[in-house]
Structures are given as structure tokens and as C-alpha cells.
């Protein structure tokens, strides 16, 4: 299926700094496939919509991921609407390797924190995604802390 309208990200954040360039994860050394980029996008939308509010900074991140995954505007908007309705678009996320799963979860935590806080609903979605990715509790905590540091560093750098 072709998507006629390309998505143009107008992000208030340095999305490529947070997400990496095309074919590159946030860790900078793990190549993600287009399918994994789409899985990551679905998870990021679910996290962003978990608290029922899509903030400008969160929208910039997910628009950047959609652009990277090659998702058109109509499909992107349908995914956001599904998440807003409460559809579980992030259940059973499939990432092929542990390293890629770790990179994806760290990005999701950073995306959740980019507005300065992580709501309890966002954290619940992050835990469900971590479970789907078979990430242990200890690994989750390490990745959670790393994602918070990444987001806080980006927010601090934006202010300088």
C-alpha cells in the first residue's frame, strides 16, 4: 500500500539527536530494519498517548520516527487516533535482538521524559512494552534511568 502524502516532521526537538539517523538507533550502533522502525513508532505513539495528551515535544519525536519509518501522514494520523481511543497498538512489539530492544526501550523512556516528566500511565505502557520485549526488571530499571538521563541532557542542551 502506498502512502500518497509524505510526513514532514516539524519538531521542536532535535529528533535525529534523540532517534538517530535513518537506519540507526539511539544507541548509534544498532541498525534497525524498517519493520522494527514501524514497531518502534507504534510503541512511541502508545507511550505518547498514554496520558491522553500529545504534547508538542512528544509529537515532534513520533513525527520524526514516522518519517524515518516511511509512514505517510494519513497512516500516522490513524495510528495516533487508534492510540487515543485506547486501542493497544503497542502490544506484542517485535524487535529482533536484545540490543535493539534495549535501544528501543531507552528511546521510549527518553521520549516519555522529554516533556520533563513521566506520568504513571506512561510508565505502565513502558512496563508493558518491556515485558513484550522480554526485558527483565533490572534491565528495565537501567534503561529507564538511561532514558531519563538522555532526555534531561537534551532538554538542558536545548536551553543553552
DOTI-577101 format. One record per atom (N, C-alpha, C): residue in three letters; atom name; z, x, y. Coordinates in nm, 2 decimals. Each point is the difference from the previous one (the first is absolute). Layout:
DOTI-577101
 res atom     zz     xx     yy
 ALA   CA      Z      X      Y
...
END
This chain:
DOTI-577101
 res atom     zz     xx     yy
 UNK    N   0.00   0.08  -0.12
 UNK   CA   0.00  -0.08   0.12
 UNK    C   0.00   0.09   0.12
 UNK    N  -0.09  -0.03   0.10
 UNK   CA  -0.01   0.08   0.12
 UNK    C   0.09  -0.07   0.11
 UNK    N   0.05   0.09   0.08
 UNK   CA   0.08  -0.05   0.11
 UNK    C  -0.08   0.02   0.13
 UNK    N  -0.05  -0.10   0.06
 UNK   CA  -0.09   0.02   0.11
 UNK    C   0.06   0.06   0.13
 UNK    N   0.13  -0.03   0.03
 UNK   CA   0.05   0.05   0.12
 UNK    C   0.10   0.11  -0.03
 UNK    N  -0.04   0.12   0.05
 UNK   CA   0.09   0.12  -0.03
 UNK    C   0.13  -0.02   0.09
 UNK    N   0.10   0.05  -0.06
 UNK   CA   0.13   0.00   0.07
 UNK    C   0.01   0.12   0.09
 UNK    N   0.04  -0.03   0.12
 UNK   CA   0.02   0.11   0.10
 UNK    C   0.14   0.01   0.03
 UNK    N   0.07   0.11  -0.03
 UNK   CA   0.14   0.01   0.02
 UNK    C   0.02   0.03   0.15
 UNK    N   0.09  -0.07   0.06
 UNK   CA   0.04   0.03   0.14
 UNK    C   0.15   0.02  -0.01
 UNK    N   0.04   0.11  -0.04
 UNK   CA   0.14   0.02  -0.03
 UNK    C   0.08   0.07   0.11
 UNK    N   0.12  -0.05   0.02
 UNK   CA   0.09   0.06   0.10
 UNK    C   0.06   0.13  -0.06
 UNK    N  -0.02   0.02  -0.13
 UNK   CA   0.06   0.12  -0.07
 UNK    C  -0.11   0.09  -0.04
 UNK    N   0.03   0.13  -0.02
 UNK   CA  -0.09   0.09  -0.06
 UNK    C  -0.02  -0.03  -0.15
 UNK    N  -0.08  -0.10  -0.03
 UNK   CA  -0.01  -0.05  -0.14
 UNK    C  -0.04   0.11  -0.10
 UNK    N  -0.09   0.09   0.04
 UNK   CA  -0.04   0.10  -0.08
 UNK    C   0.11   0.10  -0.03
 UNK    N   0.09   0.02   0.10
 UNK   CA   0.12   0.08  -0.02
 UNK    C   0.09  -0.05  -0.10
 UNK    N   0.02  -0.13   0.00
 UNK   CA   0.09  -0.07  -0.10
 UNK    C  -0.07  -0.01  -0.13
 UNK    N  -0.13  -0.04   0.00
 UNK   CA  -0.06  -0.03  -0.13
 UNK    C  -0.08   0.12  -0.06
 UNK    N  -0.04   0.09   0.08
 UNK   CA  -0.09   0.11  -0.04
 UNK    C  -0.15  -0.04   0.02
 UNK    N  -0.09   0.09  -0.01
 UNK   CA  -0.14  -0.03   0.02
 UNK    C  -0.05  -0.07  -0.13
 UNK    N  -0.12  -0.05   0.01
 UNK   CA  -0.06  -0.07  -0.11
 UNK    C   0.00   0.09  -0.13
 UNK    N   0.05  -0.06  -0.10
 UNK   CA   0.01   0.07  -0.13
 UNK    C   0.12   0.09  -0.01
 UNK    N   0.09  -0.01   0.09
 UNK   CA   0.12   0.08   0.00
 UNK    C   0.12  -0.08   0.03
 UNK    N   0.11   0.03  -0.08
 UNK   CA   0.12  -0.08   0.01
 UNK    C   0.08   0.06   0.11
 UNK    N   0.12  -0.07   0.03
 UNK   CA   0.09   0.05   0.10
 UNK    C   0.05   0.14  -0.03
 UNK    N   0.01   0.03  -0.13
 UNK   CA   0.05   0.13  -0.04
 UNK    C  -0.10   0.11   0.03
 UNK    N  -0.12  -0.04   0.02
 UNK   CA  -0.10   0.10   0.04
 UNK    C  -0.07   0.07  -0.11
 UNK    N   0.05  -0.02  -0.12
 UNK   CA  -0.05   0.08  -0.11
 UNK    C  -0.04  -0.09  -0.13
 UNK    N   0.01  -0.12   0.02
 UNK   CA  -0.02  -0.09  -0.11
 UNK    C  -0.12  -0.09   0.03
 UNK    N  -0.11   0.01  -0.07
 UNK   CA  -0.12  -0.08   0.02
 UNK    C   0.02  -0.14  -0.06
 UNK    N  -0.02  -0.10   0.08
 UNK   CA   0.01  -0.14  -0.05
 UNK    C  -0.14  -0.06   0.00
 UNK    N  -0.02  -0.08  -0.11
 UNK   CA  -0.13  -0.06  -0.02
 UNK    C  -0.01  -0.13   0.09
 UNK    N  -0.12  -0.05   0.02
 UNK   CA  -0.02  -0.12   0.08
 UNK    C   0.08  -0.12  -0.06
 UNK    N   0.01  -0.01  -0.13
 UNK   CA   0.09  -0.10  -0.06
 UNK    C   0.14   0.02   0.03
 UNK    N   0.05   0.12   0.00
 UNK   CA   0.14   0.03   0.04
 UNK    C   0.02  -0.03   0.15
 UNK    N  -0.10   0.03   0.08
 UNK   CA   0.01  -0.03   0.14
 UNK    C   0.02  -0.15   0.02
 UNK    N  -0.08  -0.08  -0.08
 UNK   CA   0.02  -0.14   0.01
 UNK    C   0.13  -0.05  -0.05
 UNK    N   0.05   0.06  -0.10
 UNK   CA   0.14  -0.03  -0.05
 UNK    C   0.10   0.03   0.10
 UNK    N  -0.01   0.11   0.07
 UNK   CA   0.09   0.05   0.10
 UNK    C  -0.01  -0.10   0.12
 UNK    N  -0.12  -0.04   0.04
 UNK   CA  -0.02  -0.10   0.10
 UNK    C   0.08  -0.13  -0.03
 UNK    N  -0.02  -0.05  -0.12
 UNK   CA   0.07  -0.13  -0.04
 UNK    C   0.15   0.02   0.01
 UNK    N   0.05   0.11  -0.04
 UNK   CA   0.15   0.03   0.01
 UNK    C   0.04   0.01   0.14
 UNK    N  -0.08   0.07   0.08
 UNK   CA   0.04   0.02   0.15
 UNK    C   0.00  -0.14   0.07
 UNK    N  -0.09  -0.08  -0.03
 UNK   CA  -0.01  -0.14   0.06
 UNK    C   0.13  -0.08  -0.05
 UNK    N   0.03   0.01  -0.12
 UNK   CA   0.12  -0.07  -0.05
 UNK    C   0.13   0.05   0.07
 UNK    N   0.01   0.13   0.02
 UNK   CA   0.12   0.05   0.06
 UNK    C   0.00  -0.04   0.15
 UNK    N  -0.12   0.01   0.06
 UNK   CA   0.00  -0.04   0.15
 UNK    C   0.03  -0.14   0.02
 UNK    N  -0.04  -0.09  -0.09
 UNK   CA   0.02  -0.14   0.01
 UNK    C   0.13  -0.05  -0.06
 UNK    N   0.08   0.09  -0.06
 UNK   CA   0.12  -0.04  -0.07
 UNK    C   0.10  -0.07   0.09
 UNK    N   0.01   0.04   0.12
 UNK   CA   0.10  -0.06   0.10
 UNK    C  -0.06  -0.11   0.08
 UNK    N  -0.13  -0.04  -0.04
 UNK   CA  -0.06  -0.11   0.07
 UNK    C  -0.06   0.03   0.13
 UNK    N   0.00   0.12   0.04
 UNK   CA  -0.05   0.04   0.13
 UNK    C  -0.08   0.13  -0.01
 UNK    N  -0.12   0.00   0.05
 UNK   CA  -0.09   0.11   0.00
 UNK    C   0.00   0.06   0.14
 UNK    N   0.07   0.12   0.01
 UNK   CA   0.01   0.06   0.13
 UNK    C  -0.12   0.09   0.02
 UNK    N  -0.03   0.03   0.13
 UNK   CA  -0.12   0.07   0.04
 UNK    C  -0.01   0.14  -0.08
 UNK    N   0.12   0.07  -0.01
 UNK   CA  -0.01   0.13  -0.07
 UNK    C  -0.03  -0.02  -0.15
 UNK    N   0.06  -0.10  -0.06
 UNK   CA  -0.03  -0.03  -0.14
 UNK    C  -0.15  -0.04  -0.02
 UNK    N  -0.05  -0.08   0.09
 UNK   CA  -0.14  -0.04   0.00
 UNK    C  -0.09   0.12   0.01
 UNK    N   0.03   0.09   0.09
 UNK   CA  -0.08   0.12   0.01
 UNK    C  -0.01   0.08  -0.13
 UNK    N   0.11   0.01  -0.07
 UNK   CA   0.00   0.08  -0.12
 UNK    C  -0.08  -0.07  -0.11
 UNK    N   0.02  -0.13  -0.02
 UNK   CA  -0.08  -0.07  -0.10
 UNK    C  -0.15  -0.01   0.03
 UNK    N  -0.03  -0.01   0.13
 UNK   CA  -0.14   0.00   0.04
 UNK    C  -0.06   0.13  -0.03
 UNK    N   0.07   0.11   0.02
 UNK   CA  -0.05   0.13  -0.04
 UNK    C  -0.02   0.02  -0.15
 UNK    N   0.09  -0.06  -0.07
 UNK   CA  -0.02   0.01  -0.15
 UNK    C  -0.11  -0.09  -0.04
 UNK    N  -0.02  -0.11   0.06
 UNK   CA  -0.12  -0.09  -0.03
 UNK    C  -0.13   0.07   0.03
 UNK    N   0.00   0.07   0.11
 UNK   CA  -0.12   0.07   0.04
 UNK    C  -0.03   0.11  -0.11
 UNK    N   0.10   0.07  -0.04
 UNK   CA  -0.01   0.11  -0.10
 UNK    C  -0.04  -0.05  -0.13
 UNK    N   0.04  -0.12  -0.04
 UNK   CA  -0.04  -0.06  -0.13
 UNK    C  -0.13  -0.07   0.01
 UNK    N  -0.06  -0.02   0.12
 UNK   CA  -0.13  -0.06   0.02
 UNK    C   0.01  -0.15  -0.01
 UNK    N   0.11  -0.06   0.04
 UNK   CA   0.02  -0.14   0.00
 UNK    C  -0.04  -0.06   0.13
 UNK    N  -0.09  -0.10  -0.01
 UNK   CA  -0.05  -0.07   0.12
 UNK    C   0.11  -0.09   0.07
 UNK    N  -0.03  -0.04   0.12
 UNK   CA   0.09  -0.08   0.08
 UNK    C   0.04  -0.13  -0.07
 UNK    N  -0.10  -0.07  -0.05
 UNK   CA   0.03  -0.13  -0.07
 UNK    C   0.09   0.01  -0.12
 UNK    N  -0.02   0.10  -0.08
 UNK   CA   0.08   0.03  -0.12
 UNK    C   0.14   0.04   0.05
 UNK    N   0.00   0.09   0.10
 UNK   CA   0.13   0.04   0.05
 UNK    C   0.09  -0.11   0.05
 UNK    N  -0.06  -0.09   0.08
 UNK   CA   0.07  -0.11   0.05
 UNK    C   0.04  -0.10  -0.11
 UNK    N  -0.08  -0.01  -0.10
 UNK   CA   0.04  -0.09  -0.12
 UNK    C   0.12   0.06  -0.07
 UNK    N   0.01   0.13  -0.01
 UNK   CA   0.11   0.07  -0.07
 UNK    C   0.13  -0.02   0.08
 UNK    N  -0.01   0.01   0.14
 UNK   CA   0.11  -0.02   0.08
 UNK    C   0.05  -0.14   0.00
 UNK    N  -0.09  -0.10   0.00
 UNK   CA   0.03  -0.14  -0.01
 UNK    C   0.07  -0.03  -0.13
 UNK    N  -0.05   0.06  -0.11
 UNK   CA   0.06  -0.02  -0.13
 UNK    C   0.15   0.05   0.00
 UNK    N   0.02   0.12   0.05
 UNK   CA   0.13   0.05   0.01
 UNK    C   0.09  -0.08   0.09
 UNK    N  -0.05  -0.06   0.11
 UNK   CA   0.08  -0.08   0.09
 UNK    C   0.04  -0.13  -0.07
 UNK    N  -0.08  -0.05  -0.09
 UNK   CA   0.03  -0.12  -0.08
 UNK    C   0.11   0.03  -0.10
 UNK    N   0.02   0.13  -0.03
 UNK   CA   0.10   0.03  -0.10
 UNK    C  -0.06   0.03  -0.14
 UNK    N  -0.14   0.01   0.00
 UNK   CA  -0.06   0.04  -0.13
 UNK    C   0.04   0.14  -0.03
 UNK    N   0.02   0.03  -0.12
 UNK   CA   0.05   0.13  -0.05
 UNK    C  -0.12   0.10  -0.02
 UNK    N  -0.06   0.04   0.11
 UNK   CA  -0.12   0.08  -0.01
 UNK    C   0.03   0.14  -0.04
 UNK    N   0.12   0.04   0.00
 UNK   CA   0.04   0.14  -0.04
 UNK    C   0.06   0.01  -0.13
 UNK    N   0.00  -0.10  -0.08
 UNK   CA   0.06   0.01  -0.14
 UNK    C  -0.10   0.07  -0.08
 UNK    N   0.05   0.08  -0.09
 UNK   CA  -0.08   0.08  -0.10
 UNK    C  -0.09   0.10   0.07
 UNK    N   0.04   0.07   0.10
 UNK   CA  -0.08   0.10   0.06
 UNK    C  -0.03   0.11  -0.10
 UNK    N  -0.12   0.04  -0.01
 UNK   CA  -0.04   0.11  -0.09
 UNK    C  -0.04   0.12   0.07
 UNK    N   0.07   0.11  -0.02
 UNK   CA  -0.03   0.13   0.05
 UNK    C   0.00   0.09  -0.12
 UNK    N  -0.10   0.09  -0.02
 UNK   CA  -0.03   0.07  -0.12
 UNK    C   0.10   0.11  -0.04
 UNK    N   0.06   0.06   0.10
 UNK   CA   0.09   0.11  -0.04
 UNK    C   0.13  -0.01   0.08
 UNK    N   0.10   0.07  -0.06
 UNK   CA   0.14   0.00   0.06
 UNK    C  -0.01   0.06   0.15
 UNK    N  -0.07   0.11   0.02
 UNK   CA  -0.01   0.06   0.13
 UNK    C  -0.06  -0.10   0.10
 UNK    N  -0.11  -0.07  -0.04
 UNK   CA  -0.06  -0.09   0.09
 UNK    C   0.09  -0.12   0.03
 UNK    N   0.07  -0.05  -0.11
 UNK   CA   0.10  -0.11   0.02
 UNK    C   0.11   0.04   0.10
 UNK    N   0.05   0.13  -0.01
 UNK   CA   0.10   0.05   0.09
 UNK    C  -0.06   0.00   0.14
 UNK    N  -0.12   0.05   0.02
 UNK   CA  -0.06   0.01   0.13
 UNK    C  -0.02  -0.14   0.06
 UNK    N  -0.04  -0.09  -0.08
 UNK   CA  -0.02  -0.14   0.04
 UNK    C   0.13  -0.06   0.05
 UNK    N   0.11   0.01  -0.08
 UNK   CA   0.12  -0.06   0.04
 UNK    C   0.06   0.07   0.12
 UNK    N  -0.01   0.13   0.02
 UNK   CA   0.04   0.06   0.12
 UNK    C  -0.07  -0.05   0.12
 UNK    N  -0.13  -0.02  -0.01
 UNK   CA  -0.08  -0.06   0.11
 UNK    C   0.05  -0.14   0.03
 UNK    N   0.03  -0.08  -0.10
 UNK   CA   0.04  -0.14   0.02
 UNK    C   0.14  -0.01   0.07
 UNK    N   0.09   0.10  -0.04
 UNK   CA   0.13   0.00   0.07
 UNK    C  -0.03   0.04   0.15
 UNK    N  -0.08   0.10   0.02
 UNK   CA  -0.03   0.04   0.14
 UNK    C  -0.06  -0.11   0.08
 UNK    N  -0.09  -0.07  -0.06
 UNK   CA  -0.06  -0.12   0.07
 UNK    C   0.10  -0.10   0.03
 UNK    N   0.09  -0.03  -0.09
 UNK   CA   0.11  -0.10   0.02
 UNK    C   0.09   0.05   0.12
 UNK    N   0.02   0.13   0.01
 UNK   CA   0.10   0.05   0.10
 UNK    C  -0.07   0.03   0.13
 UNK    N  -0.13  -0.01   0.01
 UNK   CA  -0.07   0.05   0.12
 UNK    C   0.04  -0.08   0.12
 UNK    N   0.05  -0.12  -0.02
 UNK   CA   0.05  -0.08   0.12
 UNK    C   0.14   0.03   0.03
 UNK    N   0.06   0.09  -0.07
 UNK   CA   0.14   0.04   0.03
 UNK    C   0.11  -0.05  -0.09
 UNK    N  -0.04  -0.09  -0.09
 UNK   CA   0.10  -0.06  -0.10
 UNK    C  -0.07  -0.04  -0.12
 UNK    N   0.07  -0.02  -0.11
 UNK   CA  -0.05  -0.06  -0.12
 UNK    C   0.09  -0.12  -0.03
 UNK    N  -0.06  -0.11   0.00
 UNK   CA   0.08  -0.12  -0.03
 UNK    C   0.04  -0.01  -0.14
 UNK    N   0.09  -0.09  -0.03
 UNK   CA   0.04  -0.01  -0.14
 UNK    C  -0.11  -0.06  -0.09
 UNK    N  -0.08  -0.08   0.06
 UNK   CA  -0.12  -0.06  -0.07
 UNK    C  -0.10   0.11  -0.03
 UNK    N  -0.02   0.08   0.10
 UNK   CA  -0.10   0.11  -0.03
 UNK    C   0.05   0.10  -0.11
 UNK    N   0.13   0.02   0.01
 UNK   CA   0.06   0.09  -0.11
 UNK    C  -0.01  -0.06  -0.14
 UNK    N   0.02  -0.14   0.00
 UNK   CA  -0.02  -0.07  -0.13
 UNK    C  -0.14   0.02  -0.05
 UNK    N  -0.10  -0.01   0.08
 UNK   CA  -0.14   0.01  -0.04
 UNK    C  -0.02   0.15  -0.04
 UNK    N   0.05   0.09   0.07
 UNK   CA  -0.01   0.15  -0.04
 UNK    C   0.06   0.02  -0.14
 UNK    N   0.11  -0.06  -0.02
 UNK   CA   0.06   0.02  -0.14
 UNK    C  -0.08  -0.06  -0.10
 UNK    N  -0.06  -0.12   0.02
 UNK   CA  -0.09  -0.06  -0.10
 UNK    C  -0.12   0.08  -0.02
 UNK    N  -0.06   0.06   0.10
 UNK   CA  -0.11   0.09  -0.01
 UNK    C   0.03   0.12  -0.08
 UNK    N   0.12   0.06   0.03
 UNK   CA   0.04   0.12  -0.07
 UNK    C   0.02  -0.03  -0.15
 UNK    N   0.06  -0.12  -0.03
 UNK   CA   0.01  -0.04  -0.14
 UNK    C  -0.14  -0.01  -0.07
 UNK    N  -0.09  -0.06   0.07
 UNK   CA  -0.14  -0.01  -0.05
 UNK    C  -0.06   0.13  -0.03
 UNK    N   0.03   0.10   0.09
 UNK   CA  -0.05   0.14  -0.01
 UNK    C   0.08   0.08  -0.10
 UNK    N   0.10  -0.06  -0.06
 UNK   CA   0.09   0.07  -0.09
 UNK    C   0.07   0.12   0.06
 UNK    N   0.04  -0.02   0.12
 UNK   CA   0.08   0.10   0.08
 UNK    C   0.15  -0.02  -0.02
 UNK    N   0.07   0.10  -0.04
 UNK   CA   0.14  -0.02  -0.03
 UNK    C   0.08  -0.02   0.12
 UNK    N   0.13  -0.04  -0.01
 UNK   CA   0.09  -0.02   0.11
 UNK    C   0.02   0.12   0.08
 UNK    N   0.02   0.12  -0.07
 UNK   CA   0.02   0.13   0.07
 UNK    C  -0.13   0.04   0.08
 UNK    N  -0.11  -0.02  -0.07
 UNK   CA  -0.13   0.03   0.07
 UNK    C  -0.02  -0.09   0.12
 UNK    N   0.03  -0.12  -0.02
 UNK   CA  -0.01  -0.10   0.11
 UNK    C   0.08   0.05   0.12
 UNK    N   0.12   0.03  -0.02
 UNK   CA   0.09   0.04   0.11
 UNK    C  -0.06   0.13   0.07
 UNK    N  -0.05   0.09  -0.07
 UNK   CA  -0.05   0.12   0.06
 UNK    C  -0.13  -0.03   0.08
 UNK    N  -0.08  -0.09  -0.06
 UNK   CA  -0.13  -0.03   0.07
 UNK    C   0.03  -0.09   0.12
 UNK    N   0.10  -0.09  -0.01
 UNK   CA   0.05  -0.08   0.11
 UNK    C   0.04   0.08   0.12
 UNK    N   0.09   0.10  -0.03
 UNK   CA   0.04   0.09   0.11
 UNK    C  -0.11   0.08   0.06
 UNK    N  -0.09   0.05  -0.09
 UNK   CA  -0.12   0.08   0.05
 UNK    C  -0.09  -0.09   0.09
 UNK    N  -0.02  -0.12  -0.04
 UNK   CA  -0.08  -0.10   0.08
 UNK    C   0.07  -0.03   0.14
 UNK    N   0.13  -0.01   0.00
 UNK   CA   0.07  -0.02   0.12
 UNK    C  -0.02   0.12   0.09
 UNK    N   0.02   0.12  -0.05
 UNK   CA  -0.01   0.12   0.08
 UNK    C  -0.14   0.01   0.06
 UNK    N  -0.10  -0.03  -0.08
 UNK   CA  -0.14   0.00   0.04
 UNK    C  -0.03  -0.09   0.12
 UNK    N   0.05  -0.13  -0.02
 UNK   CA  -0.02  -0.10   0.11
 UNK    C   0.07   0.04   0.12
 UNK    N   0.13   0.05  -0.01
 UNK   CA   0.08   0.03   0.11
 UNK    C  -0.07   0.12   0.08
 UNK    N  -0.05   0.10  -0.08
 UNK   CA  -0.07   0.11   0.06
 UNK    C  -0.12  -0.04   0.08
 UNK    N  -0.08  -0.09  -0.06
 UNK   CA  -0.12  -0.05   0.07
 UNK    C   0.04  -0.08   0.13
 UNK    N   0.10  -0.08  -0.01
 UNK   CA   0.05  -0.07   0.12
 UNK    C   0.05   0.09   0.11
 UNK    N   0.07   0.10  -0.04
 UNK   CA   0.05   0.11   0.09
 UNK    C  -0.12   0.07   0.06
 UNK    N  -0.10   0.04  -0.08
 UNK   CA  -0.11   0.07   0.05
 UNK    C  -0.09  -0.08   0.10
 UNK    N   0.00  -0.13  -0.02
 UNK   CA  -0.07  -0.09   0.09
 UNK    C   0.06  -0.01   0.14
 UNK    N   0.13   0.02   0.00
 UNK   CA   0.07  -0.01   0.13
 UNK    C  -0.01   0.13   0.08
 UNK    N  -0.04   0.11  -0.06
 UNK   CA  -0.01   0.13   0.07
 UNK    C  -0.14   0.02   0.04
END
